[in-house]
């Protein structure tokens, strides 16, 4: 044996170094064939996994690829389930989608969180009329003891609900070559809320910091052009003056204390401010008419005195 190779083996042995072969129980490669006249909703159930820890370790990447005439696509889905899940089939979330033609996706992956089974389900029928082979690869990311393979076909006429990909998710960033503590950049909570710079987002998007953008589009309904309708009643100016003197803010506008404690909803605030601007415009138009009428009266009096 080459002395150098022997020397390396001895060194590695001395440090207790061992090479572990790839666990075949963590992988499944197979394929299924859909007939030429397959319909939307048709499915082929092909395997069930055997995760450890009462099923809590069920976490898989499921990749599929297929061609049909000049249509080609490949995608990877994430499947996550535990030991006390619903027996209903759920659609796996997709983390990668490679398509030859935009939008030409024919299949998705469903998972039964209770039985740990997998199926391929048709969601479109793009391409020429010919049998279609779907190639499938499953990789267990957590611990798994193997797969049971079989073929069961059918059609799913109902809406398939989405399968949660995780209970929650953290993105922690920082200097990877120092001992500095990582910083929580993004938090996705189990209720669907997302936080940036905060671990406890209380809104769909909670940002602990400054937002800089070229444009922000906010929806606000109803838009207050109803102010210009003939039946819209303006508050008399005397009443408005009394309200402002007593409350120190405009009617229907949140006071300073409320804003300090709760913030403001930009869409609603923009709608309220526009309503006040439009009402102010009507006040100015009325004032202009009154001033013009007074000027005409003054001019008439001057003419009579001549």
C-alpha positions in Angstrom: 0.0 0.0 0.0 1.2 3.5 -0.7 2.9 4.8 2.4 1.2 8.2 2.1 -2.2 6.7 1.9 -1.4 4.4 4.9 -0.2 7.4 6.9 -3.5 9.3 6.2 -5.6 6.2 7.2 -3.6 5.9 10.5 -4.1 9.6 11.3 -7.8 9.4 10.6 -8.2 6.3 12.7 -6.4 7.9 15.5 -8.9 10.7 15.6 -11.8 8.3 15.5 -12.8 9.4 12.0 -15.5 7.4 10.3 -17.2 7.7 6.9 -20.9 6.9 7.0 -22.6 5.8 3.8 -25.7 7.5 2.5 -28.8 6.2 4.2 -30.9 4.5 1.6 -34.0 4.9 3.8 -33.8 8.6 3.3 -34.4 8.5 -0.5 -37.0 7.3 -2.9 -36.9 7.6 -6.7 -39.8 6.4 -8.8 -42.1 7.4 -11.6 -45.8 7.2 -12.4 -47.6 7.4 -15.7 -50.8 9.4 -16.4 -52.9 8.2 -19.4 -53.2 10.4 -22.5 -56.8 11.4 -21.6 -56.1 12.3 -17.9 -58.3 14.9 -16.3 -57.8 17.7 -13.8 -58.1 16.1 -10.3 -56.8 12.7 -11.4 -54.2 11.5 -8.9 -51.8 8.6 -8.4 -50.9 7.7 -4.8 -47.5 6.1 -4.9 -45.7 5.9 -1.5 -45.9 6.4 2.2 -43.0 7.3 4.4 -41.9 5.9 7.8 -40.6 8.8 9.9 -39.4 8.2 13.5 -40.3 9.9 16.8 -44.0 9.1 16.5 -44.0 10.7 13.0 -42.7 14.1 14.3 -39.6 13.8 12.1 -41.7 13.8 8.9 -40.0 16.5 6.8 -39.3 15.9 3.1 -38.3 17.5 -0.2 -40.3 16.1 -3.0 -39.1 16.9 -6.6 -41.0 16.1 -9.8 -40.2 16.5 -13.4 -42.1 15.7 -16.6 -42.3 16.5 -20.3 -45.3 16.3 -22.7 -44.7 17.3 -26.3 -43.1 20.7 -26.1 -44.1 21.3 -22.5 -41.5 20.6 -19.8 -41.5 21.4 -16.1 -39.8 20.5 -12.8 -40.6 21.5 -9.3 -39.6 20.9 -5.7 -42.1 20.8 -2.8 -41.7 20.8 1.0 -43.8 18.3 3.0 -43.9 18.6 6.8 -46.2 16.7 9.2 -46.3 15.3 12.7 -47.8 12.5 14.7 -51.3 13.9 15.4 -52.3 15.4 12.1 -55.6 15.5 10.1 -56.2 12.5 7.8 -57.2 14.8 5.0 -55.1 15.2 1.9 -53.3 18.6 1.7 -51.4 20.2 -1.1 -47.6 20.7 -0.4 -46.0 24.1 -0.7 -43.6 24.6 -3.6 -40.2 26.1 -3.1 -38.9 25.8 -6.7 -40.6 25.8 -10.1 -38.8 25.4 -13.4 -41.1 25.5 -16.4 -40.3 25.6 -20.1 -43.4 27.7 -20.9 -44.7 30.2 -18.4 -47.5 28.9 -16.3 -47.4 25.4 -17.8 -47.6 23.4 -14.6 -49.6 20.2 -14.9 -49.0 18.5 -11.5 -48.6 19.2 -7.8 -47.8 17.0 -4.7 -50.3 16.1 -2.0 -49.5 14.6 1.4 -51.7 12.9 3.9 -50.3 14.1 7.2 -51.8 11.2 9.1 -50.7 8.2 7.0 -47.6 10.0 5.7 -48.6 9.1 2.1 -47.7 11.0 -1.1 -49.6 11.4 -4.3 -49.2 13.3 -7.6 -52.3 15.2 -8.6 -53.1 16.8 -12.0 -54.0 20.5 -11.8 -53.8 21.2 -15.6 -53.6 19.3 -18.9 -51.1 21.3 -21.0 -49.3 19.7 -23.9 -50.1 17.2 -26.6 -52.5 14.2 -26.0 -50.1 11.4 -25.0 -49.3 9.5 -21.9 -47.3 11.5 -19.4 -44.6 10.1 -17.2 -43.9 12.0 -13.9 -40.5 11.3 -12.4 -40.4 11.7 -8.6 -37.6 11.9 -6.0 -38.2 12.2 -2.3 -35.4 13.2 0.1 -36.0 12.9 3.9 -34.4 15.9 5.6 -35.2 14.6 9.0 -35.0 10.9 10.2 -36.8 8.3 8.2 -36.7 4.5 8.2 -37.9 3.9 4.7 -40.9 4.0 2.3 -43.8 1.7 1.4 -44.4 1.9 -2.4 -47.7 1.1 -4.2 -50.0 2.5 -6.8 -53.5 3.8 -6.1 -55.4 6.0 -8.7 -58.5 8.2 -8.4 -59.9 11.6 -9.0 -60.1 14.4 -6.4 -63.1 16.6 -7.2 -62.8 18.8 -4.1 -60.6 21.8 -3.3 -57.4 20.5 -1.6 -56.3 22.7 1.3 -52.7 23.7 1.7 -50.3 21.8 3.9 -48.3 23.9 6.4 -44.6 23.7 5.5 -43.5 24.5 9.1 -44.9 25.7 12.4 -42.8 28.9 12.3 -39.6 30.1 10.6 -36.7 32.3 11.6 -34.0 34.0 9.5 -31.1 34.9 11.7 -28.2 36.8 10.1 -24.9 38.1 11.3 -21.1 37.8 11.1 -20.4 34.2 10.6 -16.6 34.6 11.3 -16.9 36.4 14.7 -18.6 35.5 18.0 -21.1 38.3 17.6 -24.7 37.4 18.3 -27.0 36.7 15.4 -29.8 39.2 14.5 -33.3 38.0 13.8 -34.0 39.5 10.4 -37.3 37.9 9.5 -39.9 35.9 11.6 -42.8 34.0 10.1 -45.2 33.0 12.8 -47.7 30.1 12.7 -50.7 32.5 12.3 -49.3 33.8 9.1 -47.9 37.1 10.5 -44.4 38.1 9.3 -42.1 40.3 11.4 -39.0 42.1 10.2 -36.7 42.8 13.2 -39.3 41.5 15.7 -39.9 38.1 17.1 -43.6 38.7 17.9 -45.4 40.1 14.8 -48.9 41.2 15.7 -49.9 42.2 12.2 -49.6 40.5 8.8 -46.4 42.5 8.4 -44.8 44.1 11.4 -41.6 46.1 10.9 -39.4 47.2 13.8 -37.5 50.0 12.0 -37.7 52.3 9.0 -39.2 51.4 5.6 -37.8 53.0 2.5 -39.7 52.5 -0.8 -40.2 54.3 -4.1 -43.9 53.7 -3.9 -46.4 52.2 -1.5 -49.9 51.4 -2.8 -52.6 51.5 -0.1 -56.2 50.5 -0.6 -58.9 52.7 1.1 -62.6 52.2 0.6 -64.9 54.0 0.3 -63.0 56.9 -1.3 -64.6 60.1 0.0 -65.8 61.6 -3.2 -69.3 61.2 -1.7 -68.5 64.5 0.0 -69.5 66.2 -3.3 -72.9 64.5 -3.5 -75.9 66.8 -3.1 -77.2 65.0 0.0 -73.9 65.2 1.9 -74.3 67.5 5.0 -71.4 69.6 6.0 -71.0 70.4 9.7 -71.8 74.1 10.2 -68.6 76.2 10.7 -69.8 77.4 14.1 -70.2 73.7 15.3 -66.9 72.8 13.8 -65.2 75.7 15.6 -66.8 74.5 18.9 -65.7 70.9 18.3 -62.1 71.9 17.6 -62.0 74.2 20.7 -63.3 71.5 23.0 -61.5 68.4 21.6 -58.3 69.8 20.1 -58.6 67.7 16.9 -60.8 67.5 13.8 -64.0 65.4 13.8 -63.4 61.7 12.8 -59.6 62.2 13.1 -57.8 60.2 15.8 -56.4 62.4 18.6 -52.7 62.6 19.4 -52.9 60.2 22.4 -54.6 57.5 20.3 -51.9 57.8 17.6 -49.1 57.6 20.1 -50.5 54.5 21.6 -51.9 52.6 18.6 -50.3 54.2 15.5 -52.4 54.9 12.4 -53.7 52.9 9.5 -52.3 54.8 6.4 -55.2 53.8 4.1 -57.8 55.0 6.5 -55.9 58.1 7.4 -55.4 59.1 3.8 -59.1 58.6 3.2 -60.0 60.7 6.3 -57.6 63.5 5.3 -58.9 63.6 1.7 -62.4 63.9 3.1 -61.3 66.9 5.2 -59.7 68.5 2.2 -62.8 68.0 0.1 -65.0 69.4 2.8 -62.6 72.3 3.2 -62.9 72.9 -0.6 -66.7 73.1 -0.2 -66.4 75.5 2.7 -64.1 77.7 0.6 -66.6 77.6 -2.3 -69.4 78.6 0.0 -67.3 81.4 1.5 -66.3 82.6 -2.0 -70.0 82.7 -3.0 -70.8 84.6 0.2 -68.0 87.1 -0.3 -69.0 87.6 -3.9 -72.6 88.2 -2.9 -71.5 90.7 -0.2 -69.3 92.5 -2.8 -72.3 92.8 -5.1 -74.4 94.2 -2.3 -71.7 96.7 -1.4 -71.4 97.8 -5.1 -75.2 98.2 -5.4 -75.2 100.4 -2.3 -72.4 102.5 -3.7 -74.3 102.9 -7.0 -77.5 104.1 -5.1 -75.5 106.7 -3.2 -74.2 108.4 -6.3 
